[in-house]
Amino acid sequence: MTFRQFAFNNVKRNTRAYVSYFLSCMFAVTVFFMYAVVIFHPAIRNYEFHDVVQSGIIASEVMIYVFSFLFVLYSTGTFIKSRKKEYGLLTTLGIKKSQLNRLLILENTIIGLASILAGLAVGALLTKLFLMIFSAILGIDDILPFHLSWRAIGLTVLLFFIMFELNTLAVVWTLRTKTVMEVFRGSSRSRRTPKFSWILSTLALGAVVYAYYLAYTADLISIMWRMFPILALIIPGTYFLFTQLSIATTNLLKRNKSLLYRNLNLLTISDLSYKLKENARILFIVTILSAVAFTSSGVLFGLLRGVEAETLRFTPQAVSLLSNENAKLEEFESVVTDVETQFKEQFIPYESTLVTAIRTETESTLSNWDKTPVLVYAYSDYQQMMDLKGVEATAEPQAREGLLFVQDLMDSYTKSIPDVLGVKIGQTTKNLSLDWEVSPLNSSIGTNVQLVVSDEQYEQFKQAAEASSIRYNYVMNIPNSLDYATETDNILNQVNPEIVFTDSQAGFYLMMRQSMSYLFFFGIFISVLFFLAAGSILYFRMYQGIDKDLKHYYSLYRIGLTSKEMRKIASRQVALLFFLPFTVAAIHAGFAFKALQNILVSNVLIPSIFVYSLYFAVHFINFIIIRNIYTTKLNKVM
């Protein structure tokens, strides 16, 4: 048998240990290759979004490669650690250090090349489907044709081959200073009684709970500054949950004698505290990776599904054309006539109305509301716009009263609305008692705030206002406006922005849909990669300690336990170690979804349930595989 055959046989006979690692690496290669196909696809250059897509994919490729590098480095080190006894035996039989290093490099090269070739093969098979999904998500009318770029293949092979070799050399370096006995002892360590700190356990629980509170009460404004404190609390809090609080919990369970001495709980709980302590860091890493996967997938999916609802939220009116400063009425009417003509030519149904407004500023002792730009409308004009939408108007303000409209996302802003607000008209200021509600009108250039006053008050304002502050607002209502989004947006894009400021549901919808499609396309595969890597890390850890666990179960067998009872204990412990990080990650993601729900009007419950169900199905399959490996080996030992 040659040296290469010896290395190949080592890989083949450890297939079960390498399978999860191999599949995760293969998936990383597949995703990297399919993204590279899009980058080098000749037809993609014909689209306007080419530069945006290319930049996004390059950023995704960098993230995939860096994460894969770290994942392979960890995985390779884990496998070598689990096989140190084999290497120690080879050392005692006379193998040279250079030959052992060569063996390690050759074994990992075989696995790396196999992962690359399998990843390319799977990527080639899925490329057509990937291009169809890409075309559908980005709204391309013509599906991109099947194309395999040699540059994409060459880039994938080169980068991942370099990655596998560098990681192998890095791990081989760690064995350079090991003595024969250190290598032969492998990963075996004497078990010490797990210790914990009640102080750290309490602080960890408090940090996580407070992070949950910040997420639960967040809104669009506050989430911007709360995001980093939440991460700063969740990450160390989760770490100490596993390293401290989990051990404290098992100790509390041991004190409950009625529970401890029931059935097989004594053996399960006693050994569980050791397992939790030994695997605490792994469980922490898996939890964080899973939480990132859950959160990013759910958020991206929720944002993509909520585009239509958010469009109706931020642009309540189908189309609004607002005259800019110094725009003449004749110019504005010419633009309106041209828009109406194009709508009729393309058979887009609409109803419309023309109203006026006064562009002015407010005066207040509150800094948030001093010199705030505002559009003032007469109540009759406001009522006319509401009738156009088929919405009941709010009751008319009385003299010296005003109805203030603000965006609903500005919670922290609206909480400070004064009871009385000064409105500056010309050289005078009129103080009005205020009531406020969420704006049913589109935003305009320079302000998101509108003020409705009585018709009599408006006429007084109009007489005192300067001519340059008068604005004309042409409003259109389009039944099922999003069905004509592309046509409407094309028409409005031809409007001269120096004369008219346009705001429409069509423009907002297309912009949001395209942005969310990009984010979803770039992020979903990376999220899945994170989750598969988390499952693989669990698999590595379980497989690494399986021989030591089997010795423990064999000792239990010798003192009288049946095979069925030991399989039951093993299944319980594997299930707890496997689903504990999944559950914690799901709870973390659940509060992230609550923060998202506080921001969006669309329901994120269905997307979150879908994400949980999908990931749980994959996780459960991994659990079944590992449990079967345990029980199969346990049966052999018995």
DORO-516656 format. One record per residue (C-alpha): chain; y negated, z negated, x negated. Coordinates in nm, 3 decimals. Each point is the difference from the previous one (the first is absolute). Example, Ala and Ser with C-alpha at 12.3 -4.5 7.8 and 13.67 -1.06 7.14 Angstrom:
<rs>
A:0.450:-0.780:-1.230
A:-0.344:0.066:-0.137
</rs>
This chain:
<rs>
A:0.000:0.000:0.000
A:-0.337:0.102:-0.141
A:-0.310:-0.219:-0.001
A:-0.158:0.210:0.277
A:0.312:-0.031:0.213
A:-0.007:-0.376:-0.057
A:-0.362:-0.017:0.123
A:0.076:0.225:0.297
A:0.297:-0.215:0.103
A:-0.216:-0.313:-0.020
A:-0.243:0.155:0.247
A:0.275:0.132:0.228
A:0.184:-0.332:0.014
A:-0.322:-0.187:0.084
A:-0.092:0.238:0.281
A:-0.023:-0.274:0.259
A:-0.248:-0.192:-0.211
A:-0.216:0.306:-0.062
A:0.008:0.158:0.347
A:-0.308:-0.172:0.147
A:-0.197:0.050:-0.321
A:0.108:0.364:-0.012
A:-0.100:0.066:0.363
A:-0.342:-0.165:-0.043
A:-0.070:0.203:-0.314
A:0.120:0.315:0.175
A:-0.234:-0.067:0.294
A:-0.295:-0.049:-0.238
A:0.080:0.330:-0.173
A:0.037:0.174:0.338
A:-0.337:-0.120:0.132
A:-0.175:0.075:-0.330
A:0.149:0.350:-0.007
A:-0.091:0.083:0.363
A:-0.360:-0.113:-0.055
A:-0.009:0.213:-0.316
A:0.123:0.300:0.203
A:-0.305:-0.037:0.226
A:-0.235:-0.022:-0.300
A:0.134:0.324:-0.152
A:0.056:0.182:0.331
A:-0.194:0.331:-0.019
A:-0.087:0.005:0.372
A:-0.170:-0.342:-0.007
A:-0.288:0.144:-0.200
A:-0.109:0.204:0.302
A:-0.096:-0.309:0.202
A:-0.332:-0.185:-0.011
A:0.170:-0.338:-0.044
A:0.175:0.111:-0.319
A:-0.213:-0.214:-0.231
A:0.032:-0.311:0.219
A:0.378:0.039:0.039
A:0.047:0.070:-0.368
A:-0.198:-0.309:-0.101
A:0.190:-0.216:0.248
A:0.339:0.128:-0.114
A:-0.086:-0.050:-0.366
A:-0.099:-0.361:0.077
A:0.329:-0.043:0.191
A:0.198:0.151:-0.287
A:-0.161:-0.244:-0.245
A:0.088:-0.296:0.227
A:0.359:0.122:0.041
A:0.043:0.051:-0.373
A:-0.151:-0.334:-0.104
A:0.202:-0.190:0.260
A:0.318:0.190:-0.094
A:-0.062:-0.083:-0.367
A:-0.022:-0.373:0.072
A:0.293:0.014:0.241
A:0.225:0.180:-0.249
A:-0.105:-0.239:-0.277
A:0.098:-0.300:0.213
A:0.321:0.163:0.123
A:0.116:0.104:-0.345
A:-0.062:-0.349:-0.134
A:0.192:-0.149:0.292
A:0.303:0.222:-0.056
A:0.011:-0.068:-0.370
A:-0.034:-0.372:0.067
A:0.293:0.012:0.244
A:0.217:0.182:-0.259
A:-0.088:-0.208:-0.306
A:0.351:-0.142:-0.013
A:0.137:0.353:-0.032
A:-0.241:0.073:-0.281
A:0.084:-0.332:-0.163
A:0.371:0.087:0.015
A:-0.069:0.338:-0.160
A:-0.199:-0.177:-0.271
A:0.286:-0.238:-0.079
A:0.238:0.298:-0.016
A:-0.209:0.151:-0.276
A:-0.248:0.239:0.159
A:-0.313:0.043:-0.206
A:-0.343:-0.083:0.134
A:-0.107:0.363:-0.036
A:0.308:0.113:0.193
A:-0.068:-0.253:0.277
A:-0.360:0.120:0.026
A:0.125:0.358:0.010
A:0.246:-0.092:0.275
A:-0.276:-0.158:0.211
A:-0.231:0.298:-0.047
A:0.279:0.245:0.083
A:0.105:-0.190:0.315
A:-0.354:-0.021:0.135
A:-0.067:0.362:-0.091
A:0.304:0.103:0.207
A:-0.124:-0.202:0.298
A:-0.354:0.130:-0.045
A:0.103:0.365:-0.019
A:0.229:-0.045:0.301
A:-0.289:-0.155:0.197
A:-0.234:0.282:-0.100
A:0.245:0.278:0.087
A:0.101:-0.164:0.328
A:-0.366:-0.063:0.088
A:-0.090:0.364:-0.069
A:0.297:0.122:0.204
A:-0.087:-0.220:0.298
A:-0.367:0.090:-0.038
A:0.081:0.371:0.002
A:0.208:-0.044:0.317
A:-0.275:-0.197:0.173
A:-0.296:0.203:-0.124
A:-0.012:0.228:0.305
A:0.009:-0.300:0.236
A:-0.260:-0.176:-0.216
A:-0.233:0.303:0.020
A:0.047:0.012:0.378
A:-0.093:-0.369:0.029
A:-0.295:0.056:-0.235
A:-0.123:0.293:0.212
A:0.041:-0.195:0.325
A:-0.177:-0.315:-0.125
A:-0.294:0.193:-0.144
A:-0.024:0.230:0.305
A:0.073:0.327:-0.181
A:0.073:0.274:0.253
A:0.229:0.197:-0.231
A:0.279:-0.200:-0.162
A:-0.009:0.027:-0.380
A:0.285:0.226:-0.118
A:0.288:-0.133:-0.207
A:-0.089:0.003:-0.368
A:0.154:-0.161:-0.309
A:-0.234:-0.011:-0.294
A:0.144:-0.005:-0.350
A:-0.305:-0.197:-0.105
A:0.084:-0.268:0.257
A:0.360:-0.012:-0.124
A:-0.105:-0.011:-0.364
A:-0.262:-0.270:0.058
A:0.247:-0.220:0.192
A:0.279:0.038:-0.257
A:-0.230:-0.062:-0.297
A:-0.179:-0.308:0.137
A:0.308:-0.174:0.137
A:0.211:0.075:-0.308
A:-0.272:-0.154:-0.217
A:-0.015:-0.298:0.238
A:0.376:-0.066:-0.015
A:0.009:0.031:-0.379
A:-0.301:-0.225:-0.060
A:0.140:-0.265:0.230
A:0.338:0.015:-0.172
A:-0.161:-0.040:-0.343
A:-0.206:-0.294:0.127
A:0.308:-0.179:0.132
A:0.206:0.080:-0.311
A:-0.277:-0.161:-0.205
A:0.060:-0.330:0.184
A:0.358:-0.008:-0.136
A:-0.109:0.064:-0.356
A:-0.036:-0.368:-0.093
A:0.292:-0.135:0.204
A:0.285:-0.166:-0.184
A:0.362:0.072:0.086
A:0.042:-0.332:0.186
A:-0.325:0.047:0.193
A:0.114:0.342:0.117
A:0.353:-0.121:0.075
A:-0.125:-0.288:0.213
A:-0.187:0.256:0.212
A:-0.193:-0.132:0.292
A:0.203:-0.317:0.048
A:-0.202:-0.318:0.021
A:0.092:-0.354:0.093
A:-0.125:-0.093:0.345
A:-0.267:-0.267:0.023
A:-0.092:-0.187:0.314
A:-0.284:0.196:0.167
A:-0.329:-0.185:-0.008
A:-0.310:0.050:0.211
A:-0.348:-0.140:0.057
A:-0.117:-0.115:0.341
A:-0.359:0.061:-0.111
A:0.064:0.363:-0.094
A:0.209:0.050:0.313
A:-0.282:-0.131:0.222
A:-0.264:0.204:-0.183
A:0.213:0.316:0.026
A:0.049:-0.047:0.373
A:-0.369:-0.076:0.047
A:-0.105:0.310:-0.199
A:0.224:0.227:0.205
A:-0.109:-0.152:0.332
A:-0.369:0.032:-0.090
A:0.056:0.362:-0.106
A:0.163:0.059:0.339
A:-0.305:-0.154:0.169
A:-0.237:0.228:-0.193
A:0.203:0.305:0.100
A:0.042:-0.111:0.362
A:-0.376:-0.045:0.054
A:-0.119:0.297:-0.208
A:-0.204:0.291:0.138
A:-0.124:0.325:-0.148
A:-0.294:-0.167:-0.172
A:0.167:-0.316:-0.129
A:0.325:0.167:-0.116
A:-0.193:0.167:-0.280
A:-0.070:-0.328:-0.175
A:0.305:-0.190:0.130
A:0.252:0.244:-0.145
A:-0.013:-0.133:-0.356
A:0.010:-0.371:0.097
A:0.299:0.074:0.224
A:0.187:0.166:-0.289
A:-0.106:-0.279:-0.236
A:0.155:-0.253:0.239
A:0.307:0.193:0.116
A:0.140:0.104:-0.339
A:0.009:-0.342:-0.176
A:0.074:-0.168:0.333
A:0.308:0.217:0.050
A:0.113:-0.066:-0.357
A:-0.008:-0.377:0.049
A:0.159:0.032:0.343
A:0.313:0.124:-0.173
A:-0.015:-0.206:-0.319
A:-0.102:-0.331:0.163
A:0.004:-0.010:0.380
A:0.341:0.166:0.034
A:0.156:-0.269:-0.222
A:-0.184:-0.271:0.190
A:0.138:0.139:0.327
A:0.360:-0.006:-0.125
A:-0.049:-0.360:-0.113
A:-0.121:-0.091:0.346
A:0.306:0.167:0.149
A:0.221:-0.207:-0.229
A:-0.153:-0.319:0.141
A:0.101:0.101:0.352
A:0.355:-0.136:-0.011
A:0.099:0.121:0.347
A:-0.089:0.356:-0.103
A:0.129:-0.026:-0.358
A:0.352:-0.114:0.091
A:0.045:0.248:0.284
A:0.255:0.276:-0.066
A:-0.067:0.166:-0.338
A:-0.369:-0.095:-0.027
A:0.059:-0.243:-0.287
A:0.128:0.274:-0.230
A:-0.248:0.260:0.124
A:-0.314:-0.215:-0.031
A:0.098:-0.168:-0.327
A:0.052:0.330:-0.179
A:-0.294:0.164:0.174
A:-0.258:-0.217:-0.177
A:0.130:0.123:-0.337
A:-0.003:0.360:0.117
A:-0.354:-0.025:0.131
A:-0.123:-0.150:-0.328
A:0.179:0.260:-0.213
A:-0.121:0.290:0.214
A:-0.348:-0.127:0.090
A:-0.189:0.253:-0.213
A:0.213:0.288:0.121
A:-0.050:-0.104:0.362
A:-0.375:-0.021:-0.062
A:-0.012:0.352:-0.149
A:0.211:0.141:0.282
A:-0.220:-0.169:0.261
A:-0.321:0.141:-0.147
A:0.144:0.351:-0.033
A:0.137:-0.013:0.354
A:-0.328:-0.136:0.139
A:-0.191:0.283:-0.169
A:0.243:0.252:0.148
A:-0.017:-0.151:0.350
A:-0.377:-0.038:0.000
A:-0.089:0.339:-0.145
A:0.249:0.186:0.221
A:-0.109:-0.184:0.316
A:-0.371:0.033:-0.073
A:0.025:0.371:-0.085
A:0.216:0.072:0.304
A:-0.225:-0.207:0.225
A:-0.315:0.173:-0.125
A:0.157:0.342:0.047
A:0.110:-0.079:0.357
A:-0.334:-0.159:0.088
A:-0.226:0.292:-0.096
A:-0.056:0.111:0.361
A:-0.074:-0.351:0.127
A:-0.239:-0.071:-0.287
A:-0.177:0.330:0.065
A:-0.074:-0.099:0.360
A:-0.111:-0.342:-0.127
A:-0.251:0.115:-0.261
A:-0.122:0.313:0.184
A:-0.013:-0.087:0.372
A:-0.178:0.328:0.086
A:0.170:0.337:-0.052
A:-0.307:0.165:-0.157
A:-0.353:-0.118:-0.064
A:-0.278:0.209:-0.154
A:-0.298:-0.211:-0.109
A:-0.320:0.163:-0.122
A:-0.113:-0.099:-0.347
A:-0.348:-0.114:-0.100
A:-0.269:0.268:0.036
A:0.243:0.234:0.180
A:-0.187:0.201:0.266
A:0.126:0.013:0.357
A:0.024:0.380:-0.013
A:0.225:-0.016:-0.310
A:0.217:-0.267:0.158
A:0.038:0.197:0.323
A:0.095:0.310:-0.200
A:0.280:-0.192:-0.173
A:0.123:-0.138:0.333
A:0.001:0.346:0.156
A:0.199:0.140:-0.289
A:0.257:-0.284:0.023
A:0.038:0.050:0.376
A:0.053:0.373:-0.050
A:0.279:-0.053:-0.252
A:0.168:-0.257:0.223
A:0.004:0.249:0.287
A:0.128:0.280:-0.224
A:0.294:-0.217:-0.107
A:0.063:-0.122:0.356
A:-0.054:-0.367:-0.084
A:-0.083:-0.189:0.323
A:-0.294:-0.241:-0.018
A:-0.272:-0.182:0.191
A:-0.330:-0.090:-0.163
A:-0.330:-0.179:0.037
A:-0.321:-0.026:-0.202
A:-0.181:-0.330:-0.049
A:-0.275:-0.135:-0.226
A:-0.015:-0.307:-0.223
A:-0.253:-0.178:-0.219
A:0.087:-0.059:-0.367
A:-0.158:-0.329:-0.112
A:0.064:-0.331:-0.181
A:0.049:-0.361:0.102
A:-0.181:-0.315:-0.110
A:0.176:-0.335:-0.025
A:0.004:-0.326:-0.192
A:0.368:0.073:-0.075
A:0.032:0.212:-0.312
A:0.293:0.196:0.151
A:-0.219:0.119:0.284
A:-0.336:0.043:-0.168
A:-0.098:0.366:-0.046
A:0.331:0.120:0.145
A:-0.016:0.365:0.117
A:0.069:0.037:0.374
A:0.000:0.272:0.266
A:-0.162:-0.104:0.328
A:0.122:0.163:0.324
A:-0.127:-0.015:0.356
A:0.250:-0.153:0.241
A:0.007:0.316:0.215
A:0.092:0.210:-0.303
A:0.268:-0.250:-0.100
A:0.137:0.006:0.356
A:0.002:0.380:-0.009
A:0.211:-0.002:-0.320
A:0.243:-0.250:0.151
A:0.034:0.209:0.318
A:0.086:0.296:-0.219
A:0.294:-0.197:-0.143
A:0.098:-0.143:0.337
A:-0.072:-0.355:-0.119
A:-0.186:-0.262:0.201
A:-0.332:-0.093:-0.159
A:-0.105:-0.359:-0.067
A:-0.265:-0.147:0.231
A:-0.358:0.104:-0.075
A:-0.201:-0.239:-0.220
A:-0.306:-0.161:0.154
A:-0.350:0.005:-0.145
A:-0.014:-0.154:-0.348
A:0.379:0.029:-0.025
A:0.219:0.232:-0.204
A:0.366:0.094:-0.022
A:0.109:0.032:-0.364
A:0.295:0.222:-0.098
A:0.185:-0.071:-0.328
A:0.330:0.112:-0.151
A:0.292:-0.224:0.095
A:0.129:-0.024:-0.359
A:-0.314:-0.184:-0.111
A:0.111:-0.345:0.117
A:-0.169:-0.194:-0.278
A:-0.316:0.204:0.061
A:-0.012:-0.041:0.376
A:0.052:-0.377:-0.016
A:-0.353:-0.031:-0.138
A:-0.172:0.207:0.273
A:-0.318:-0.184:0.096
A:-0.082:-0.089:0.360
A:-0.339:0.167:-0.036
A:-0.065:0.311:-0.206
A:-0.328:0.169:-0.082
A:-0.023:0.378:0.045
A:-0.274:0.170:-0.198
A:-0.167:0.286:0.190
A:-0.292:0.162:-0.177
A:-0.227:-0.279:-0.117
A:0.127:-0.260:0.247
A:0.316:-0.211:0.031
A:0.170:-0.078:0.331
A:0.230:-0.304:0.020
A:0.306:0.047:0.223
A:0.266:-0.244:0.118
A:0.336:0.145:-0.101
A:0.344:0.045:0.139
A:0.251:0.201:-0.203
A:0.333:0.182:0.028
A:0.217:0.249:-0.186
A:-0.174:0.335:-0.027
A:0.121:0.278:0.235
A:-0.213:0.251:-0.194
A:0.056:0.192:-0.321
A:-0.165:-0.117:-0.318
A:-0.299:0.193:-0.128
A:-0.151:0.071:-0.337
A:-0.139:-0.315:-0.155
A:0.116:-0.250:0.265
A:0.300:-0.118:0.202
A:-0.218:-0.207:0.233
A:-0.141:0.110:0.337
A:-0.225:-0.184:0.244
A:-0.024:0.067:0.373
A:-0.311:-0.114:0.188
A:-0.125:0.048:0.357
A:-0.155:0.334:0.090
A:-0.342:-0.161:0.041
A:0.023:-0.167:-0.340
A:0.118:0.324:-0.160
A:-0.300:0.191:0.135
A:-0.232:-0.259:-0.151
A:0.182:0.033:-0.335
A:-0.017:0.379:0.017
A:-0.376:0.002:0.060
A:-0.059:-0.232:-0.298
A:0.250:0.174:-0.231
A:-0.091:0.265:-0.254
A:0.117:0.355:0.071
A:0.220:0.004:-0.312
A:0.207:-0.293:0.132
A:0.118:0.188:0.311
A:0.359:0.126:-0.021
A:0.189:0.240:0.225
A:0.363:-0.077:0.063
A:0.227:0.268:0.150
A:0.331:-0.155:0.112
A:0.317:0.186:0.100
A:0.311:-0.122:0.174
A:0.319:0.204:-0.065
A:0.316:-0.076:0.199
A:0.286:-0.061:-0.247
A:-0.246:0.063:-0.280
A:0.255:-0.047:-0.280
A:0.194:0.302:0.128
A:-0.298:0.210:-0.113
A:-0.068:-0.198:-0.318
A:0.025:0.289:-0.247
A:-0.208:0.242:0.210
A:-0.266:-0.263:0.075
A:-0.028:-0.104:-0.363
A:-0.035:0.362:-0.114
A:-0.285:0.057:0.247
A:-0.187:-0.317:-0.097
A:0.037:0.073:-0.371
A:-0.226:0.302:0.052
A:-0.287:-0.216:0.129
A:-0.299:-0.033:-0.231
A:0.004:-0.366:-0.121
A:-0.375:0.009:-0.069
A:-0.061:0.039:0.371
A:0.288:-0.182:0.169
A:0.226:-0.291:-0.092
A:0.344:0.060:0.155
A:0.259:-0.262:0.084
A:0.324:0.086:0.179
A:0.346:-0.125:0.075
A:0.135:0.324:-0.145
A:-0.156:-0.050:-0.343
A:0.100:-0.366:-0.022
A:0.354:0.073:0.119
A:0.061:0.282:-0.249
A:-0.147:-0.201:-0.287
A:0.206:-0.309:0.084
A:0.320:0.197:0.059
A:-0.033:0.181:-0.330
A:-0.082:-0.317:-0.195
A:0.282:-0.201:0.157
A:0.241:0.290:-0.051
A:-0.083:0.007:-0.371
A:0.047:-0.375:-0.033
A:0.325:0.005:0.196
A:0.140:0.291:-0.200
A:-0.092:-0.154:-0.335
A:0.101:-0.356:0.084
A:0.313:0.004:0.213
A:0.241:0.122:-0.268
A:-0.138:-0.247:-0.252
A:0.051:-0.281:0.255
A:0.362:0.106:0.052
A:0.047:0.010:-0.378
A:-0.128:-0.358:-0.027
A:0.242:-0.116:0.268
A:0.301:0.176:-0.154
A:-0.089:-0.148:-0.337
A:-0.016:-0.346:0.160
A:0.350:0.051:0.144
A:0.127:0.123:-0.334
A:-0.137:-0.305:-0.182
A:0.186:-0.225:0.244
A:0.315:0.204:-0.058
A:-0.036:-0.033:-0.378
A:-0.043:-0.374:0.021
A:0.294:-0.048:0.234
A:0.226:0.219:-0.209
A:-0.108:-0.166:-0.323
A:0.111:-0.344:0.121
A:0.307:0.105:0.193
A:0.251:-0.090:-0.272
A:-0.142:-0.352:-0.034
A:0.001:-0.041:0.379
A:0.363:0.112:0.022
A:0.101:-0.271:-0.246
A:-0.172:-0.252:0.224
A:0.182:0.130:0.308
A:0.331:0.000:-0.187
A:-0.055:-0.369:-0.078
A:-0.056:-0.062:0.370
A:0.317:0.192:0.077
A:0.198:-0.222:-0.235
A:-0.118:-0.319:0.175
A:0.120:0.126:0.336
A:-0.251:0.232:0.168
A:0.146:0.307:0.169
A:-0.104:0.356:-0.081
A:-0.163:0.031:0.343
A:-0.213:-0.310:-0.058
A:-0.113:0.120:-0.343
A:-0.091:0.343:0.134
A:-0.202:-0.176:0.269
A:-0.188:-0.208:-0.259
A:-0.061:0.305:-0.217
A:-0.126:0.206:0.295
A:-0.239:-0.277:0.104
A:-0.149:-0.037:-0.346
A:-0.032:0.373:-0.059
A:-0.158:0.044:0.344
A:-0.251:-0.278:-0.062
A:-0.099:0.128:-0.345
A:-0.019:0.354:0.136
A:-0.196:-0.062:0.320
A:-0.220:-0.289:-0.112
A:-0.240:0.223:-0.198
A:0.018:0.261:0.277
A:-0.104:-0.260:0.258
A:-0.284:-0.140:-0.211
A:-0.123:0.354:-0.074
A:0.017:0.086:0.370
A:-0.212:-0.306:0.086
A:-0.253:0.093:-0.271
A:-0.019:0.353:0.141
A:-0.024:-0.135:0.355
A:-0.329:-0.173:-0.076
A:-0.123:0.314:-0.176
A:0.077:0.190:0.321
A:-0.195:-0.263:0.196
A:-0.300:0.061:-0.227
A:0.041:0.372:0.065
A:0.017:-0.063:0.376
A:-0.331:-0.190:-0.023
A:-0.156:0.314:-0.145
A:0.157:0.268:0.220
A:-0.004:0.044:0.377
A:0.335:0.179:-0.004
A:0.314:-0.214:0.028
A:0.175:-0.057:-0.333
A:0.297:-0.179:0.156
A:0.210:0.315:0.040
A:-0.063:0.126:-0.356
A:0.081:-0.345:-0.143
A:0.324:-0.026:0.201
A:0.096:0.350:-0.112
A:-0.064:-0.085:-0.366
A:0.191:-0.328:0.021
A:0.294:0.167:0.175
A:0.023:0.282:-0.252
A:-0.016:-0.224:-0.305
A:0.234:-0.256:0.156
A:0.262:0.271:0.059
A:-0.014:0.103:-0.366
A:0.003:-0.362:-0.116
A:0.295:-0.084:0.224
A:0.200:0.290:-0.144
A:-0.071:-0.132:-0.352
A:0.114:-0.345:0.111
A:0.327:0.137:0.142
A:0.069:0.182:-0.328
A:-0.062:-0.310:-0.215
A:0.195:-0.228:0.235
A:0.297:0.239:-0.010
A:-0.013:0.002:-0.381
A:0.005:-0.380:0.002
A:0.286:-0.033:0.245
A:0.201:0.276:-0.170
A:-0.027:-0.168:-0.339
A:0.066:-0.336:0.158
A:0.323:0.131:0.152
A:0.108:0.133:-0.339
A:-0.062:-0.337:-0.164
A:0.196:-0.178:0.269
</rs>
